Amino acid sequence: MACGLSSILSLTCTSQKQLFTDEEWNQLATRFTSIAIRYALVDKKLMTNWALACVFSRSDGNAFRAMNHLALTRTANFGNTSLYQKLMIMENILLTVQNESFLLSTLNEGALSQLKKISEEDIFFKLWSPIINGLINVNKRLRLKSGDTVNLVSTAAKKQLYSEAQQVIGFKIDIRIVYDFEDEEIDLCAGEISKGTLNNAKVWHDDSKLIREGKDILNQLYDLCENRKNNELYSWSIQISGLQCAVSTQHLCSNGLYLSVPRFDFVFPKNLSSLDELDNMYKGLLTAIEDMERRSYLVENFLKQNQEQEQSNLTNVLGFNQFNDEDTSKVEEDVYSFKRPSWCTPPREEKYKSVIPVYLFGRRRSATTISSISLFNPTTANNTVPDEYGFYEYDGKYKNIEFPDLIFDTHPHQHK
């Protein structure tokens, strides 16, 4: 309900699926999951040494020789700071699996009596923080915040909905990944943590809260970029449920329609024999962090251009450069009218006065809703409904949803 009242379509939400026919839902899922992101390139030397560490751990029944191997490799590559730090991340994971057997087994077994003995802080700081913060610190472009902090943009959005309330505060978010531009803190990702099976209701609540927080983050990014249409603007969300982690992106797809797209699902290794599971976890988180860094550069460029434009306007007002008649302005589509507010629970003093956003819907749903939806993305500018073999048209050529990196000049089944 919360997502629906916030103009958000979540491809992981089974309740929203009931609003569509199976054919419509399949068309939506196929079209929107084709939104491309750039997957990170993983250092072969790093993964080769990790594979050796996994073999050592399984053979020895402990992680000590494996950790020593990674430490020696790290020392031998002291001049390669990126590889050095990533090897250190791997060492920390081995140390965690070696020493946190109670935490890992408790989360894996999911017994309620044992889950009560651990906290969400245990889950984040002992398991997930070392790898997430470690990847952030490789380039030191972003910053990780933890501990129920509030994005001011979220509070401002809620104040617009409950303007007469005295005490309004936005969502308290467990983890936030931000970019600092001068004195401004710009959110790029929101994350929530739970113990998973202890309270499934909390997991669903976290998911709804994260998607709406991701929407607020995305709205701010568009505000910072002067609401110019840009398929490169989107936000990230990370939902941690014990050993499991789901990563998604949020997009403004068309007038009045936001979309949450699942990107990665992976698990933290529960013991030495499952260390191979780190591969997917590492690649997924590395892709997300590197992509957030690229979003930060995009926003930084917009902000710097605006500063330069303001300085140029000031120069013209003061009478300098008065003979320059060249019009350098660009006509770009404004998506301000595309954006929508989000529904939030009322403040405590007005808990029985829930308010539905006034400007919620774009236009009446027609019989051709599916075909009329368009994305700010070149991959959906053509016929993006794949055929039975997964091929779809892409910028005059063809791609396949199963192999997104391959591009064909013509449809492979087309006679030449």
N, C-alpha and C positions, 0 to 999 in steps of 0.2 A: 504493500500500500504506500509506504513512504517514498519509494522510488517512483511509482506511478503518479503521485501527487507532486512530484518534482520534475516531471517531464523527462524521466530517465528510463531507457530501455536497457535492462541488464540481461545479457545472454546467459547468465548463470542462474537466473531467477525462474524457478519452475512455476511459481504462481502467475507470473506475467505470461508464461507460455500458454496458459489457459485462455487468454484473450484472443488467440489467433487459431486459425486452422493449422493442421499439421503441415500442409503445403506452404502456407504463409510463413510459419515459423522457420521451416527449413530454408526458404528463400532468404529470410532475414539473416539467419545464422551463416549461411553460405556467403552472402554478400558482405557482411560486416566483419567476419573473421578473416577476410582477405585483406583487411587494412594492414599494410606492411610496416614492420619495424626493422631496423638494422640489427642483425644479431652480431654479438661481439666475437672477435677473433681470439681464440684461446691459444696461449703460448704452448707450442708442442713440447718444449723442454719441461715446462711446468707439469703438464699432464703425464708425460713419460715418467718423471720422477715420482709423481703421485701414484701411478700404477705400481711402481716398484715398492713404494711405501705400503700399499695395500697388501702386496704379496708378502712382505716381511711381517706385517702385523698378523695375517692369518697363519703364517707358518710358525711364528713364535708364540702366539697366544697373548701377546701384549704389543704395545705401540712404541716401546723404547728404542729398538733398533731402527724402526721406521723414522722416528723423530730425529734420531742422530744422523741418519742418512740425509734427511731434508736440511738439517742444520749445517752439515758439511757442504752440501750443495749450495746452500744459501751463502755461506762464507766464501766459497770459491767464485761466486758471482756477485761479489760485493759491489762492483762497479755498475751493475745493472740494477738500479734502485727499484724499478717496477717488478722485476722478477724476484728480487730480494724480499720485498714486502709481501708478494703473493705466496712465496714459499713459507713465510712466517705465518700467514693465514692458515695454510695447510697444517703446519705444526700445531697451531692452537686447536684446530679441530681434532687432531689425533690426541692431544692432551685431554681435551674434553671427553672424548669417547673412552679414554683410558680411566679417567678419574671420576666421571659423573655417572657411574653405572646405576645408582639409585634413581636419579632423575630420569635417565633415559628409559630404564625398564618400567618405571611408574607411568610415564607418558605412553609407552608402547602398549602396556597391558590395560591401562585405562580403568583400573579398579577405583571406585569412588572413595573407599576408605583410605587409599594411598594418595589419591590426587589431592585430598584435603591437606596433605602435609607439605605440598609445594605451592609456590606462588607464581604469578605471572612474571614477576621480576626475575625469579629463578630461570624461567624459560627464556626470557629475552637476554639477560646479561650473561648467562652461562653458555647458552647455545647459539643464539642468533646474532647478538651484537658483535662478537669478534669478527665474523665474516662480513657483515654489512658495513660496519664501521671501518674494518680493514680495507675493503674495496674502495670506500669513500676516500680514505687517507692515501691511496696510491697517488692520486693527482691533487688531493687537497683542494678541489674546486668547490665541493659542497660541504655541508655540515649536518650532522645527525643530532636531533634533539629528542629526548625521551622523558617520560614521567608526567603524563597528563597535562600537556601544554595546549594552549588555545591559539589558533590562527585568528588574528584580528579581523581578517576578511570574513571569516565565518560568523564572528560576533556581529559585524556590521550588517551582514545579510539577514541575520535573525532579528536585529533591531528594526529593520525595514518591515518585517512581518508583524512584529509586536511592538509597534512604535510607542504605545502608551505605557508599557511596562517599565518599572523602575530599574530592575536588576535583570539584565539580559546578558547571557554569555553563550558563546558558540560551543561547538563540540569540543570536549576534552579528548585529545588524541594521544595515544600511547607513544607513538614515534612519528617524527616529522623529519623529512629531508629537505633542507632549505639551501638557497643560494643567497649570499649577502652581496648586494650592490650598494656601495657606499653605506648609508645608514639604514637602508631598506632591507627587510627580511622577506624573501620571496619563496613561498612554498612550491615544491615540485612533486612531493609525494607524501601521502599519509599512511600510517600503519596502525593496526590494532593487534593486541595479543590476548589470547585466552588459553585455558587449559583444554579446550576442545570438548571431549565427550562428557566432561563434568556438567556442562550446561549448554545444550545445543541451542537453546533460546538466545543465549548471549552471542553465540557464533553468528546466528542470523541477524541479530541486532547490530553486531559489529559490521557485518557486510553492508547492511543498509546505510549505516552511519558513514562508513568509508566511501561508498559510492557518492553520497551527497557531499561529503567533504572534498572528494576529488573534483566534483562539479564546481564547488566554490573556488578551488585552486585554479581550475581551468578558466572560470570567469575572470579571475584576477589577471591571469596571463593575457587574456584578450584585452582587458582594460589597460594593462601596461603597454600593449602593442597597438593601442588606439583602435581596437575592434576591427582591425583589418583581417579580411579573410585569409586564412593560412592553414594549410593541412598539416603543418609541422607543429602546431600547438596542441598539446594534449597533456594530461596529468597521469600520474601513476598511483597505485594503491597496493599495499602489501598487507595481507591478512595471515597472521600466524596463529595456528591452533595446535598447540603442543609441538609435535614433531613435524606437522604439516605446514606448508606455506603455499598460499595462492597469490599470484601477482597479476594485476589487471591494469588496463589503461582506460581513461575516460576521454571521450571526444564530443565535440559539438558538430553534429552531422548535417543538420539542416534546420530550417526555421522551427524552433520549439522542440527539437529532438536532440537529447543527449544520449550517449551510448557508452556502456561499460563492456569492454571486451576482455575476456580471460586470455592471459598470455602464457603463464607458466604455473604448473603444479608440481611440487617436489617435496621430498621428505628429508629430514636430518638423519644421518646414519644412527641407528639405534644401538649398534655394537660393532665390534671389529670385523665381523663377517659381512657387514652391510656397508663397508666404507666406499664401495663402488658407487653408492647412491649419491656421493658428493658430486660426481661429474655433472649431473643435470642441475643440481642445486647451484653449483658454482657458475656454470654457464648462464643460467637464468638470471641470477643476481648480478653478474658482471654485465650482461646485456642491459638490464634495467638501470644500473648505476651509470654506465657509459652513455646511455640514451638521455638520462637526466642531465648529465654534463652538457650534452649537445643542446638540450632545451635551454640551459642556462646561458650558453653563448648566444643563442638566438634572441633571448630576451635582452641580454646585455647590449647586443648590437642595436636593437630597437631603441633602448633607453638612451644610448649614446647618440644615435641619430637625432632623437628628439632634443637632446641637449644642444647639439650643434645647430639644429633648426631654430631653436629659441634664441641662441646667440646671434644667428644670422638675421632673424627678425628684428632683434634689438638694434643691430647695426643699421638696418634699413630705416628704422624709426628715427634714429639719431642723425640720419642724413648721409651716412657713409654708403658707398657702393650704389649711389643713386642712379647711375647710368646703366646698371645691369638690369635689362628688361626681360631677360630670359626666364621663362616660367618653368621651374624645375619640379613642380608639384606633380604627383602621380594620382591618377584616378583609380582607386581601389574599392572593392566592394566592402561596405560597412556592415558588420554582422551584429551591431548593437541590438537591433530588433529581433535577432534570432535567439538571444539569451533569455532564460527564464529563472525566476526565483525558485527556492527549494522549500518544501514543507518541513517544519521543525516542531518538536513538542513544545508546548507553551512554557513560559517561565513559571517558577514555583508559585508565585502569587496569583497566577492566572491559569492554573493547571487544568481548569475545566472550560477554558475559552480557546480551544484550538482554532487556528485561523488557516483556511486554505488560501494559497497564493491567488491573488486576483488575476494577474496576467499569467495564466498557466498554459492555455492552449493556443496553438497557432491557427489552425483552420479545421473545419469539420472533416472527419475521416471519410474518404470516398472509397468507391469500389476499387480504385487503382492505387491505393495507398502504397503498396509494396513497390510498384514500378515508378512511383513519383519521388521516392526518397533518393536524395543524392548526397554524396559525401564530398568533403573538401579534400579529395585525394585522387591523384591521377589514375590509380588502379581501378577506380570505379567510374571513370569518365566514359567508358564504353560499355559493351555488353558484358557485365561481370557476373551474370548468372551462369555458373559452370554447366557443361553438358554432363552426360552420365559418366564420362571418363575424367572429369575434373578440369577440363580445359576451358578457359575463358579469354575473351579479347582484352588486350592491354596495350593501349597507345598504338594501335595499328598492328600489333603483333599478338602473340599468344603466350599465356602462362598457365601453370597447373597448380591447383591449390595444395597438392601433396608435395610439390617440388617448387617452392616459391622463388628459388634462385635461378631457375632455368627459364630462358626466354626463347620462343620459337618464332621464326620469321613468318611462317604460315602454320595453319592448323596441321598437326602431324598426320591426320587422317584425310587431309585434302589431297586430291589427285593433282599432280603437277603436269 
